[in-house]
Amino acid sequence: MADVIDLFDDGGPGRSRVVSRPSARTQARIARHRAAVEEHETLDPLLAVARSAERLETLYAVREQMARETAALLFSRLNLRPGAREIGRTASRRIAALAEVGRLTVEIARADSGAPSAAVMKRICLLLLSDIEAAAAEVFDDATTGRLTTALRARLDEHAIEAIVALR
């Protein structure tokens, strides 16, 4: 960093004011970073769609990107060594991502043609439940996994009708 002494100091008490400016090397690095960010923004299809005024197209693009990230999380989880600490965290992130994909699907259905049908809602819930069961089987023992899936199925059956009625 090059230090520059302020020649127009008012002569008040204390030291002269020193203004620090980034070096030429730092300025070049910042310029390269800004250029890379701009290039990435021009190539990112999601950002291009988000800048458009079409709401459904944006929701479809976001859902596709979330689905890709969800698939990447599954790939990551499957390639972890058995018993790794990251399995639970990765499974939790995947479940949250799947819930977000489901939420986006419901949002698209609402924006496109109203509330989704009961069959679509049931399919979304069952897909989410099956992935939760698979993740639980990797993390918990069989007894705990059985209790968890039984409790989730009971809650799903209990609240599914209420959720479908609330959407209509």
Wavefront OBJ file of the C-alpha trace (Angstrom):
o trace
v 0.000 0.000 0.000
v 1.291 3.425 -0.868
v 0.767 6.085 1.757
v 0.126 9.644 0.670
v 0.430 12.603 3.024
v -2.385 15.102 2.711
v -0.748 18.395 1.721
v -3.874 20.363 2.445
v -3.931 19.520 6.134
v -5.552 22.289 8.151
v -2.685 22.207 10.646
v -4.926 21.201 13.506
v -3.735 19.222 16.484
v -2.326 15.758 15.923
v -0.562 14.178 13.008
v -1.031 14.898 9.356
v -3.774 12.841 7.803
v -2.447 9.846 5.889
v -4.623 8.503 3.077
v -4.003 4.868 2.138
v -4.556 3.882 -1.460
v -4.476 0.362 -2.851
v -1.337 -0.553 -4.728
v -1.383 -1.050 -8.492
v -1.232 -4.806 -7.915
v -4.289 -4.709 -5.629
v -6.178 -2.470 -8.060
v -5.422 -4.919 -10.891
v -6.654 -7.855 -8.770
v -9.884 -5.975 -7.942
v -10.407 -5.150 -11.625
v -9.907 -8.823 -12.602
v -12.384 -9.896 -9.926
v -15.001 -7.382 -11.102
v -14.550 -8.535 -14.715
v -14.968 -12.179 -13.669
v -18.146 -11.345 -11.730
v -19.586 -9.459 -14.719
v -18.734 -12.351 -17.048
v -20.369 -14.840 -14.687
v -23.489 -12.683 -14.476
v -23.785 -12.559 -18.267
v -23.422 -16.361 -18.510
v -25.741 -17.266 -15.604
v -29.096 -18.339 -17.106
v -30.916 -17.943 -13.799
v -29.863 -14.317 -13.465
v -30.907 -13.614 -17.053
v -34.346 -15.104 -16.409
v -34.686 -13.283 -13.094
v -34.046 -9.973 -14.846
v -36.943 -10.665 -17.215
v -40.452 -9.735 -16.215
v -41.857 -13.263 -16.668
v -42.709 -14.675 -13.226
v -43.418 -18.274 -14.223
v -40.257 -18.534 -16.296
v -38.266 -17.347 -13.273
v -39.937 -19.897 -11.001
v -39.233 -22.703 -13.465
v -35.569 -21.681 -13.716
v -35.193 -21.433 -9.934
v -36.823 -24.833 -9.480
v -34.479 -26.374 -12.061
v -31.419 -24.904 -10.333
v -32.647 -26.118 -6.930
v -33.209 -29.587 -8.377
v -29.636 -29.588 -9.729
v -28.276 -28.571 -6.331
v -30.396 -31.273 -4.701
v -28.974 -33.879 -7.074
v -25.453 -32.637 -6.310
v -26.146 -33.028 -2.579
v -27.332 -36.609 -3.155
v -24.198 -37.360 -5.165
v -22.079 -35.844 -2.414
v -23.863 -37.838 0.287
v -23.553 -41.114 -1.626
v -19.821 -40.568 -2.129
v -19.048 -39.903 1.521
v -17.394 -42.714 3.414
v -19.816 -44.686 5.610
v -20.124 -43.251 9.092
v -18.760 -39.815 8.131
v -19.950 -36.880 10.209
v -21.019 -35.016 7.087
v -23.675 -37.585 6.113
v -26.249 -36.146 8.501
v -25.510 -32.554 7.519
v -25.626 -33.347 3.823
v -28.874 -35.277 4.253
v -30.392 -32.355 6.170
v -29.367 -29.894 3.471
v -30.807 -32.201 0.782
v -34.098 -32.552 2.643
v -34.320 -28.760 2.981
v -33.555 -28.407 -0.732
v -36.210 -30.992 -1.627
v -38.735 -29.133 0.505
v -37.820 -25.961 -1.379
v -38.274 -27.734 -4.730
v -41.685 -28.904 -3.540
v -42.580 -25.381 -2.378
v -41.539 -23.990 -5.759
v -43.618 -26.650 -7.530
v -46.657 -25.645 -5.502
v -45.933 -21.956 -6.182
v -45.701 -22.660 -9.924
v -48.968 -24.595 -9.835
v -50.690 -21.744 -7.994
v -49.358 -19.111 -10.375
v -50.046 -21.185 -13.463
v -53.495 -22.632 -12.906
v -54.476 -22.295 -9.270
v -53.886 -24.837 -6.507
v -52.322 -28.195 -7.396
v -54.451 -31.288 -7.422
v -54.580 -33.659 -4.474
v -52.683 -36.267 -6.505
v -49.816 -33.839 -7.165
v -49.650 -32.875 -3.484
v -49.627 -36.526 -2.437
v -46.878 -37.350 -4.940
v -44.726 -34.452 -3.677
v -45.206 -35.547 -0.073
v -44.412 -39.188 -0.843
v -41.228 -38.272 -2.746
v -40.079 -36.123 0.145
v -40.930 -38.872 2.629
v -39.013 -41.502 0.650
v -35.902 -39.317 0.592
v -36.189 -38.664 4.330
v -36.444 -42.429 4.898
v -33.358 -43.087 2.769
v -31.361 -40.435 4.625
v -32.544 -41.733 8.012
v -31.522 -45.273 7.082
v -27.975 -44.054 6.489
v -27.764 -42.151 9.765
v -29.901 -44.076 12.295
v -30.263 -47.724 13.247
v -33.222 -49.742 11.921
v -35.397 -49.293 15.027
v -34.987 -45.513 15.074
v -35.543 -45.292 11.326
v -38.751 -47.338 11.678
v -40.067 -45.099 14.470
v -39.199 -41.964 12.527
v -40.869 -43.097 9.296
v -43.969 -44.328 11.161
v -44.307 -40.976 12.922
v -43.775 -39.060 9.670
v -46.355 -41.154 7.800
v -48.890 -40.629 10.608
v -48.347 -36.877 10.530
v -48.494 -36.835 6.755
v -51.822 -38.685 6.748
v -53.096 -36.440 9.541
v -52.158 -33.125 7.955
v -52.351 -33.899 4.243
v -56.095 -33.413 4.007
v -55.903 -30.140 5.950
v -53.101 -28.873 3.675
v -54.952 -29.771 0.481
v -58.155 -28.123 1.703
v -56.206 -24.994 2.727
v -54.733 -24.681 -0.773
v -58.130 -24.610 -2.459
l 1 2 3 4 5 6 7 8 9 10 11 12 13 14 15 16 17 18 19 20 21 22 23 24 25 26 27 28 29 30 31 32 33 34 35 36 37 38 39 40 41 42 43 44 45 46 47 48 49 50 51 52 53 54 55 56 57 58 59 60 61 62 63 64 65 66 67 68 69 70 71 72 73 74 75 76 77 78 79 80 81 82 83 84 85 86 87 88 89 90 91 92 93 94 95 96 97 98 99 100 101 102 103 104 105 106 107 108 109 110 111 112 113 114 115 116 117 118 119 120 121 122 123 124 125 126 127 128 129 130 131 132 133 134 135 136 137 138 139 140 141 142 143 144 145 146 147 148 149 150 151 152 153 154 155 156 157 158 159 160 161 162 163 164 165 166 167 168
